[in-house]
Amino acid sequence: MQEVLSQSEIDQLLEALTSGKLQPEEAQQAVSAPASKPYDFRRPNKFSREHLRTLEMVHQNFARLLSSFLSGYLRAPVSIELVSVGQLIFDEFIRSIPTPTVMSVFNLAPLEGQAILEAGTPVILPMLDLVFGGPGSPTDIMRELTDIEVTVVRRLLGRVLEHLSQAWSDLFPVEASIDAIESNPRMSQVLAPNEIIALITLNVSINDEQRGLLNLCLPYVLLEPVISHLSVRQQFLRKSRQPKPEEVHWLKHWLGFSPLELSVILGESQISIREFLQLQEGDVLVLDRLINQDLDLYIEGELKFGVQPGRVRDHLAVQVVALKEGGDRIE
């Protein structure tokens, strides 16, 4: 469709042509239609910018969760960073993966279809080394995993996908489960070659050294039932998620193992430095507390209870007899 010029713009063009300031070729270019954009019907853009932006935010959270989990699980500093989020056809993704690799095919129930989590041997082998008690040294070896290593990797990637489900929980509740692990991407028949996918690429660093990439392949046919949830408007309309009963149960369970420091103050006394230097074994210090007064029990440095001293079998003990919340704090 050609651009329509206003009368003033037409007058300016005629004046420029008359005065010689504008050549006829330039005038023709000025009124010509804008350049068209090429469109490849074999690679339609099914994910909008808004959809990709939402996927980016979800998987930034996934990267943070995964960094914390792997650092604790492997007992080594692990950093996961989101590199890019884009869309391409499945055949291009498969052709870009080296062989051998570790390609986990998994489901996202209740969504129908399969997705792929791909991790190269430069990432997986150092992780296996850490799991088996090694230092997690980098390696340039390209080899397939043994049966024992596949079993360990399957369990590790299963835990990784649990955090993917957690990252998606605020957007749409899904439950990820591994269906198969492949080493040769050319043998994968998960999708048609021209199927559009969203490709999320994560950078992995172990022991402050870059090791490789994690690629998460989410097909459009898998996400199509929930594509409306990827809009910004839906994010504002979405209510805050209530914790599940099992989450509350496990939170209380693990909080029960948290250690607390309890301190009982028998009393206080003030003496001079000279008296302190002359103290010997057997000397008696007079405290500022009567024998029938409650002692102070501090929990993590805060006064909480009044207690009475006693003994349980061969151990000194105290019995809580009063509540003293809001009291002083000791350092």
Backbone torsions as a table, in degrees:
resi	resn	phi	psi	omega
1	MET	NA	127.9	-177.3
2	GLN	-77.9	150.5	179.1
3	GLU	-79.5	134.2	-179.8
4	VAL	-93.0	123.5	-179.8
5	LEU	-88.9	148.5	174.9
6	SER	-77.6	169.0	-178.5
7	GLN	-64.8	-39.4	179.2
8	SER	-64.1	-38.8	177.9
9	GLU	-66.5	-36.6	177.6
10	ILE	-65.3	-42.1	179.1
11	ASP	-62.6	-40.4	179.5
12	GLN	-65.6	-38.2	178.4
13	LEU	-66.5	-42.1	179.0
14	LEU	-64.4	-40.7	178.7
15	GLU	-64.5	-40.4	178.9
16	ALA	-67.1	-37.2	178.1
17	LEU	-67.9	-39.9	-178.9
18	THR	-65.7	-41.5	-178.4
19	SER	-79.4	-8.9	179.4
20	GLY	85.1	4.9	179.4
21	LYS	-75.1	-18.1	-176.8
22	LEU	-131.4	129.5	178.3
23	GLN	-81.6	154.5	-180.0
24	PRO	-59.5	-34.0	178.7
25	GLU	-64.3	-39.6	179.3
26	GLU	-67.2	-37.3	178.9
27	ALA	-65.5	-41.2	178.3
28	GLN	-62.0	-38.2	179.5
29	GLN	-68.3	-32.7	-177.6
30	ALA	-68.8	-33.1	-177.3
31	VAL	-99.2	-0.1	-179.5
32	SER	-71.8	162.3	-179.6
33	ALA	-68.9	148.0	177.9
34	PRO	-61.7	153.9	-178.5
35	ALA	-62.4	139.1	179.3
36	SER	-82.2	155.3	178.3
37	LYS	-96.7	131.8	178.0
38	PRO	-70.0	144.6	179.1
39	TYR	-135.7	124.3	-179.7
40	ASP	-96.9	111.1	-178.2
41	PHE	-71.0	-15.2	176.6
42	ARG	-79.8	-17.9	179.6
43	ARG	-131.3	68.6	-179.8
44	PRO	-69.5	146.4	177.9
45	ASN	-85.6	95.7	-178.2
46	LYS	-85.5	-25.7	176.9
47	PHE	-95.2	123.5	176.5
48	SER	-78.4	171.0	177.1
49	ARG	-61.4	-35.8	179.0
50	GLU	-64.5	-41.1	177.9
51	HIS	-63.4	-44.7	-178.9
52	LEU	-66.6	-35.2	178.4
53	ARG	-65.4	-41.1	178.0
54	THR	-65.2	-42.8	176.4
55	LEU	-60.3	-36.4	178.2
56	GLU	-63.3	-43.9	-179.5
57	MET	-66.1	-41.3	179.9
58	VAL	-61.5	-43.6	-173.9
59	HIS	-85.8	-12.6	166.0
60	GLN	-67.1	-41.0	174.7
61	ASN	-64.6	-40.4	177.0
62	PHE	-60.2	-40.9	179.2
63	ALA	-63.2	-40.2	178.1
64	ARG	-66.1	-45.0	179.0
65	LEU	-61.9	-41.6	-177.3
66	LEU	-69.1	-35.8	177.6
67	SER	-61.8	-45.6	179.8
68	SER	-64.8	-43.3	-178.0
69	PHE	-65.3	-50.2	-176.1
70	LEU	-66.7	-33.2	177.6
71	SER	-62.5	-39.9	177.7
72	GLY	-77.4	-39.4	-176.6
73	TYR	-68.9	-40.9	-178.0
74	LEU	-92.8	-8.9	-179.2
75	ARG	56.0	46.8	178.2
76	ALA	-156.2	150.0	178.8
77	PRO	-67.0	118.6	179.6
78	VAL	-123.7	129.5	179.8
79	SER	-121.0	126.5	177.7
80	ILE	-116.4	125.1	-179.8
81	GLU	-128.0	139.4	176.8
82	LEU	-74.8	127.5	-178.5
83	VAL	-98.0	-50.9	-176.4
84	SER	-158.3	157.9	173.1
85	VAL	-134.3	120.7	-178.3
86	GLY	-149.7	-178.4	178.2
87	GLN	-129.6	142.4	178.5
88	LEU	-158.9	179.4	179.7
89	ILE	-88.6	154.6	-174.0
90	PHE	-61.5	-36.2	-178.1
91	ASP	-63.5	-38.0	178.3
92	GLU	-66.1	-38.4	178.1
93	PHE	-63.8	-46.1	-178.6
94	ILE	-63.1	-40.6	-178.8
95	ARG	-68.3	-22.7	-179.4
96	SER	-84.1	-9.2	-176.9
97	ILE	-88.3	130.7	177.2
98	PRO	-73.4	163.0	176.6
99	THR	-123.4	130.3	0.9
100	PRO	-82.6	163.0	176.9
101	THR	-147.4	-177.0	175.6
102	VAL	-120.2	105.5	-176.0
103	MET	-114.9	110.5	-178.9
104	SER	-95.6	118.9	175.5
105	VAL	-93.8	123.3	-174.9
106	PHE	-135.8	163.4	177.8
107	ASN	-105.2	154.6	174.9
108	LEU	-124.9	77.1	-179.5
109	ALA	-63.9	140.4	8.6
110	PRO	-90.0	9.1	179.0
111	LEU	-69.3	143.9	-179.2
112	GLU	-94.5	131.9	-178.8
113	GLY	123.9	-177.5	-176.6
114	GLN	-130.9	152.2	176.2
115	ALA	-125.4	174.0	-174.8
116	ILE	-133.4	135.5	169.0
117	LEU	-117.0	114.5	-176.2
118	GLU	-111.8	131.0	177.2
119	ALA	-133.3	125.6	-179.7
120	GLY	-73.2	162.9	179.1
121	THR	-61.3	-29.7	175.2
122	PRO	-61.4	-20.7	177.1
123	VAL	-94.4	-45.0	-173.1
124	ILE	-71.9	-43.2	-175.2
125	LEU	-63.6	-43.4	174.2
126	PRO	-62.1	-35.6	177.1
127	MET	-65.0	-42.1	176.7
128	LEU	-62.3	-39.3	178.9
129	ASP	-61.4	-39.8	177.9
130	LEU	-68.3	-40.2	178.9
131	VAL	-61.1	-38.7	-178.3
132	PHE	-86.1	8.7	174.7
133	GLY	97.1	4.9	-179.8
134	GLY	-84.6	-179.3	-178.7
135	PRO	-82.4	-7.7	-178.3
136	GLY	74.5	38.3	-177.2
137	SER	-68.0	145.9	177.5
138	PRO	-67.1	153.7	-179.4
139	THR	-144.7	147.3	176.3
140	ASP	-102.3	7.4	-177.5
141	ILE	-73.4	132.9	175.8
142	MET	-112.3	104.2	-178.3
143	ARG	-146.8	160.3	175.3
144	GLU	-79.4	154.7	-178.8
145	LEU	-79.7	150.5	173.7
146	THR	-76.6	170.8	-179.5
147	ASP	-61.6	-40.0	179.0
148	ILE	-65.5	-43.4	179.8
149	GLU	-64.4	-37.3	178.0
150	VAL	-62.5	-40.0	178.8
151	THR	-63.0	-43.4	179.8
152	VAL	-67.0	-42.9	-179.9
153	VAL	-64.7	-38.8	178.7
154	ARG	-60.1	-41.5	178.6
155	ARG	-68.1	-41.1	-179.8
156	LEU	-64.5	-47.5	-180.0
157	LEU	-67.0	-28.6	174.6
158	GLY	-62.5	-39.9	176.8
159	ARG	-68.6	-36.5	177.6
160	VAL	-61.4	-43.5	-178.8
161	LEU	-69.2	-25.4	174.0
162	GLU	-60.3	-38.7	179.1
163	HIS	-75.1	-26.2	172.2
164	LEU	-65.3	-42.7	176.7
165	SER	-61.5	-39.2	179.4
166	GLN	-65.5	-40.0	179.1
167	ALA	-65.5	-32.4	-179.7
168	TRP	-84.3	-10.4	-170.8
169	SER	-61.2	-35.6	179.2
170	ASP	-74.3	-22.8	-180.0
171	LEU	-90.2	-51.0	179.2
172	PHE	-162.2	126.4	-176.7
173	PRO	-68.8	120.9	177.5
174	VAL	-133.3	159.7	177.4
175	GLU	-130.3	112.3	-176.6
176	ALA	-87.1	138.6	177.3
177	SER	-146.2	138.1	-176.9
178	ILE	-76.1	134.0	177.3
179	ASP	-100.1	-40.4	-179.0
180	ALA	-161.9	159.0	174.8
181	ILE	-124.4	123.4	-178.5
182	GLU	-114.8	151.4	175.9
183	SER	-107.8	-20.0	-179.7
184	ASN	-113.5	107.1	-177.4
185	PRO	-65.1	-24.8	-178.8
186	ARG	-67.4	-20.0	-179.2
187	MET	-88.0	-3.2	-176.8
188	SER	-76.1	132.5	178.4
189	GLN	-121.6	35.4	-176.0
190	VAL	-68.8	-42.5	-175.3
191	LEU	-134.4	164.9	172.3
192	ALA	-70.6	148.8	-176.1
193	PRO	-57.8	-32.9	-176.6
194	ASN	-96.2	14.4	179.7
195	GLU	-73.3	137.7	179.7
196	ILE	-80.8	134.3	179.7
197	ILE	-129.5	155.9	167.8
198	ALA	-97.8	123.8	-177.2
199	LEU	-108.9	117.4	177.9
200	ILE	-106.9	121.1	-177.4
201	THR	-111.0	129.0	-179.0
202	LEU	-120.1	137.1	177.5
203	ASN	-93.9	135.1	-176.1
204	VAL	-115.7	126.4	174.2
205	SER	-122.7	132.4	179.1
206	ILE	-124.3	130.9	-176.6
207	ASN	54.9	40.8	178.4
208	ASP	61.5	22.6	175.8
209	GLU	-124.0	131.6	179.9
210	GLN	-68.9	130.1	-177.2
211	ARG	-111.7	-33.3	-177.0
212	GLY	164.1	-159.2	-173.9
213	LEU	-125.1	149.4	167.7
214	LEU	-109.2	129.2	179.3
215	ASN	-114.0	126.1	178.8
216	LEU	-111.9	117.2	-176.9
217	CYS	-106.0	115.5	179.5
218	LEU	-117.7	106.6	-178.7
219	PRO	-66.6	149.7	177.8
220	TYR	-64.2	-37.5	-179.4
221	VAL	-64.1	-26.5	177.1
222	LEU	-75.1	-41.7	-174.7
223	LEU	-89.8	-6.9	-175.4
224	GLU	-56.5	-40.4	179.3
225	PRO	-64.5	-21.7	-177.3
226	VAL	-117.0	18.1	-176.2
227	ILE	-63.5	-28.9	179.0
228	SER	-67.3	-24.1	178.8
229	HIS	-73.0	-11.6	-178.6
230	LEU	-88.5	4.7	179.2
231	SER	-87.3	150.5	-179.8
232	VAL	-64.3	-36.1	-179.3
233	ARG	-61.1	-40.9	178.7
234	GLN	-66.1	-30.4	179.0
235	GLN	-67.5	-36.9	178.3
236	PHE	-72.8	-31.7	179.7
237	LEU	-79.0	-18.6	-175.0
238	ARG	-69.8	132.4	179.0
239	LYS	-80.9	156.7	178.4
240	SER	-64.7	138.9	-176.1
241	ARG	-76.3	132.7	176.1
242	GLN	-83.5	142.1	-180.0
243	PRO	-64.7	143.4	178.1
244	LYS	-74.7	152.4	-179.9
245	PRO	-58.0	-38.2	-179.9
246	GLU	-68.7	-30.6	176.6
247	GLU	-66.9	-42.2	177.8
248	VAL	-64.0	-41.1	-179.7
249	HIS	-60.5	-48.6	-177.3
250	TRP	-70.9	-31.2	176.3
251	LEU	-63.6	-45.9	177.4
252	LYS	-64.8	-37.3	-179.3
253	HIS	-60.5	-50.4	-176.2
254	TRP	-74.7	-28.5	174.5
255	LEU	-64.5	-27.8	178.9
256	GLY	-64.9	-18.9	179.5
257	PHE	-94.7	3.0	-178.8
258	SER	-72.8	125.7	-179.3
259	PRO	-75.2	141.8	176.9
260	LEU	-124.3	142.2	178.4
261	GLU	-95.6	121.3	178.3
262	LEU	-108.9	132.7	179.7
263	SER	-130.6	133.7	177.9
264	VAL	-113.8	125.7	179.6
265	ILE	-97.1	114.2	179.1
266	LEU	-72.1	-32.0	-178.2
267	GLY	161.3	175.3	-179.7
268	GLU	-129.4	156.3	178.3
269	SER	-151.2	145.6	178.7
270	GLN	-111.4	128.6	177.1
271	ILE	-134.8	161.8	179.2
272	SER	-82.4	165.9	178.3
273	ILE	-63.0	-38.0	178.5
274	ARG	-61.0	-43.1	178.8
275	GLU	-66.5	-36.9	178.7
276	PHE	-63.6	-41.1	-179.2
277	LEU	-69.1	-22.1	-178.6
278	GLN	-95.7	3.2	-179.5
279	LEU	-64.8	138.1	177.8
280	GLN	-134.3	164.6	178.3
281	GLU	-61.3	130.0	-179.4
282	GLY	101.4	-13.3	178.2
283	ASP	-67.4	151.6	-177.9
284	VAL	-112.4	129.8	175.5
285	LEU	-106.0	131.5	179.5
286	VAL	-87.3	120.0	-179.1
287	LEU	-89.9	160.6	-177.9
288	ASP	-90.0	29.8	-178.4
289	ARG	-131.1	132.7	178.8
290	LEU	-74.6	159.3	-176.1
291	ILE	-67.5	-23.9	-179.2
292	ASN	-97.8	6.5	178.5
293	GLN	-89.0	148.5	177.2
294	ASP	-70.2	146.4	172.2
295	LEU	-85.5	160.7	-179.6
296	ASP	-97.6	129.0	176.6
297	LEU	-108.8	120.3	179.9
298	TYR	-104.8	134.9	175.2
299	ILE	-114.6	118.5	-175.9
300	GLU	50.5	41.5	175.4
301	GLY	84.2	-1.5	-179.6
302	GLU	-112.9	134.3	-180.0
303	LEU	-67.5	123.0	-176.4
304	LYS	-123.8	-40.5	-171.4
305	PHE	-137.1	155.5	166.0
306	GLY	-100.2	134.3	-173.3
307	VAL	-133.4	161.1	174.1
308	GLN	-116.1	135.2	-178.5
309	PRO	-74.1	153.8	178.0
310	GLY	-168.3	-160.6	-178.0
311	ARG	-143.8	136.5	173.3
312	VAL	-118.2	109.2	-173.7
313	ARG	55.9	-117.7	-177.7
314	ASP	-101.5	15.4	-176.0
315	HIS	-116.0	141.4	171.1
316	LEU	-70.0	144.1	-176.5
317	ALA	-151.0	169.1	175.1
318	VAL	-132.4	151.7	176.9
319	GLN	-114.7	126.3	-179.3
320	VAL	-72.8	126.2	-177.9
321	VAL	-125.9	-10.8	-177.5
322	ALA	-155.1	155.9	177.5
323	LEU	-104.3	129.9	-177.3
324	LYS	-130.1	48.5	-179.9
325	GLU	-68.8	150.8	-180.0
326	GLY	83.0	13.9	179.9
327	GLY	-83.2	-168.1	-177.9
328	ASP	-71.7	168.5	178.7
329	ARG	-121.0	139.2	176.2
330	ILE	-106.9	147.2	179.5
331	GLU	-105.4	NA	NA
